[in-house]
Each structure stands twice: as structure tokens, then as C-alpha cells.
Amino acid sequence: MMKLVQALALLVALLPVGPAVAQSPRAAAAPVPAPPAALRAPYEPQLLRLSEIIGALHYLRTLCEGPEGGAWRREMQALLDAEAAGGERRERLVQAFNRGYGGFEQTHRSCAPAARLATRRYVAEARRLVAEITSRYGN
């Protein structure tokens, strides 16, 4: 749990950081089914949403500000390292990241005002999620 709190704290610190290098297109993977509720962490839905937001920010920041060196991808990797070293949970988090990235890749081709607004809203939502997870489940 401490690794998660540290990874989330680092994520919050880097939320205003610029974009990362866009991911290369790949075939959509079949969704990995979620385990029974009794086996999931109580903050699993928030982590999945956070992963999706990081994926969206990875695309949007690159679109609006150019490549930056992979900061958002590194943040996702830190989250995966802290929470899901392998298995189905890791796959669900990766799929959420890719869903966030792909959703905006399909609808935004240039840095329009809507893309900038989405970026601001997602940064605010990510901050709320991180604060909620760390305050409720952090040690």
C-alpha cells in the first residue's frame, strides 16, 4: 500500500507536467474480466478510472504541447509497478489506459479548445481521485 501512496503522490506532483510521446497504434485487446468483488481492492474502480485519465492525458498533452519524453507513460508504469506487477489486474489497468488514449485519438486530430478543456478537466479529476484514494486507503 505504501508503494501505491508513493506512486500516487508522485503522480499528483507531475499532473501539471507537459505531454509524453504518443503510443504506437496496436490492435485492441479483448477485455479482461474483473475478478469477483471480494478479490478486488476497494479502490479498484478509482484506479481504473485514473488509468483511463492518464491515457487520455498522454494523448492530449502530446497533441497540444508536443512530445515531452514520456512523463505520462512513466506515471502509468509507476502505478502498475506499485499496484499490479502482473496478471489480470495489470491487464485491466493497461486496457483502461489504452481506452483513454484511444478515445481521444479517435476524436481529436488537432489541439482545439475542446482538447484543452478536456485536459484541464481530466487533470482536476485525476487530482480528486488521487486525493480520495490516498486519504481513504493510504496508511
C-alpha distance (Angstrom), angle and dihedral (degrees) to the residues before:
residue distance angle dihedral
M1 . . .
M2 3.80 . .
K3 3.80 89.9 .
L4 3.80 88.9 54.5
V5 3.80 92.5 49.8
Q6 3.81 90.6 48.7
A7 3.81 92.2 48.1
L8 3.80 91.8 48.2
A9 3.80 91.8 47.4
L10 3.79 89.4 52.8
L11 3.79 90.0 48.4
V12 3.79 92.0 53.6
A13 3.78 90.2 49.5
L14 3.80 90.8 53.2
L15 3.81 99.5 41.7
P16 3.81 93.6 103.0
V17 3.82 90.4 48.2
G18 3.80 118.5 114.6
P19 3.79 129.4 -100.1
A20 3.76 132.7 -63.9
V21 3.77 133.8 -135.7
A22 3.79 110.8 -75.4
Q23 3.74 117.7 -109.5
S24 3.74 120.8 -112.9
P25 3.80 117.1 -105.7
R26 3.78 116.3 -98.8
A27 3.73 138.1 171.5
A28 3.78 115.7 -79.9
A29 3.77 112.5 -102.9
A30 3.76 122.2 -134.5
P31 3.80 110.3 -99.3
V32 3.78 114.5 -96.7
P33 3.79 110.1 -128.9
A34 3.78 116.1 -117.7
P35 3.79 117.2 -114.4
P36 3.79 120.1 -113.8
A37 3.79 112.8 -70.7
A38 3.80 91.3 -109.6
L39 3.83 90.7 63.3
R40 3.81 97.7 46.3
A41 3.76 126.5 90.3
P42 3.81 110.4 -106.7
Y43 3.82 89.4 -119.3
E44 3.83 94.7 50.9
P45 3.83 95.3 112.2
Q46 3.80 90.9 52.1
L47 3.82 91.8 48.9
L48 3.80 91.2 50.4
R49 3.79 91.0 50.2
L50 3.80 91.1 46.2
S51 3.81 90.0 51.4
E52 3.80 90.2 51.5
I53 3.81 91.0 49.6
I54 3.81 91.9 49.4
G55 3.81 88.8 52.6
A56 3.80 91.5 50.3
L57 3.81 91.9 47.4
H58 3.79 89.9 48.3
Y59 3.80 89.2 59.6
L60 3.81 98.8 36.3
R61 3.78 96.8 48.2
T62 3.80 90.7 49.0
L63 3.80 90.0 49.1
C64 3.79 94.7 49.4
E65 3.78 103.2 32.2
G66 3.80 106.7 21.7
P67 3.79 129.9 -118.6
E68 3.78 115.4 -32.2
G69 3.77 106.8 177.8
G70 3.78 105.4 -82.2
A71 3.83 102.6 -68.0
W72 3.81 94.4 150.7
R73 3.78 92.7 45.0
R74 3.82 88.9 50.8
E75 3.80 90.0 50.4
M76 3.78 90.1 52.6
Q77 3.80 89.9 48.4
A78 3.82 90.3 51.6
L79 3.80 89.6 50.9
L80 3.80 90.9 49.7
D81 3.80 92.2 47.2
A82 3.80 91.4 50.6
E83 3.78 98.2 43.2
A84 3.78 112.2 19.5
A85 3.78 119.5 22.7
G86 3.79 90.9 173.8
G87 3.75 147.7 -28.4
E88 3.76 133.4 58.2
R89 3.79 95.6 -32.6
R90 3.78 91.5 57.8
E91 3.79 89.8 48.1
R92 3.83 91.7 52.2
L93 3.81 91.2 50.8
V94 3.81 91.7 48.0
Q95 3.80 90.5 48.8
A96 3.80 90.4 51.5
F97 3.83 90.0 51.0
N98 3.81 90.9 49.4
R99 3.82 91.5 46.4
G100 3.81 90.2 54.5
Y101 3.80 91.8 47.0
G102 3.80 94.8 44.8
G103 3.78 95.5 46.0
F104 3.78 92.3 60.7
E105 3.78 94.1 36.7
Q106 3.81 88.4 61.2
T107 3.80 95.8 49.1
H108 3.81 106.7 32.3
R109 3.80 122.6 58.0
S110 3.79 97.7 159.1
C111 3.75 136.8 28.2
A112 3.79 98.0 -93.0
P113 3.80 123.0 167.2
A114 3.82 88.7 -97.8
A115 3.81 90.5 59.6
R116 3.81 91.4 50.5
L117 3.80 90.9 48.2
A118 3.81 91.2 49.5
T119 3.81 89.5 50.8
R120 3.81 92.3 53.1
R121 3.80 92.3 46.5
Y122 3.80 93.2 48.1
V123 3.80 92.5 49.2
A124 3.82 89.0 52.3
E125 3.81 92.1 47.2
A126 3.81 91.8 47.6
R127 3.79 90.5 52.1
R128 3.80 90.7 51.0
L129 3.80 91.9 49.2
V130 3.80 93.5 48.2
A131 3.80 91.5 48.2
E132 3.80 90.9 48.4
I133 3.80 94.7 48.4
T134 3.79 95.0 45.8
S135 3.81 95.0 44.3
R136 3.80 95.3 46.3
Y137 3.79 102.2 35.1
G138 3.82 106.3 19.0
N139 3.78 119.0 105.4
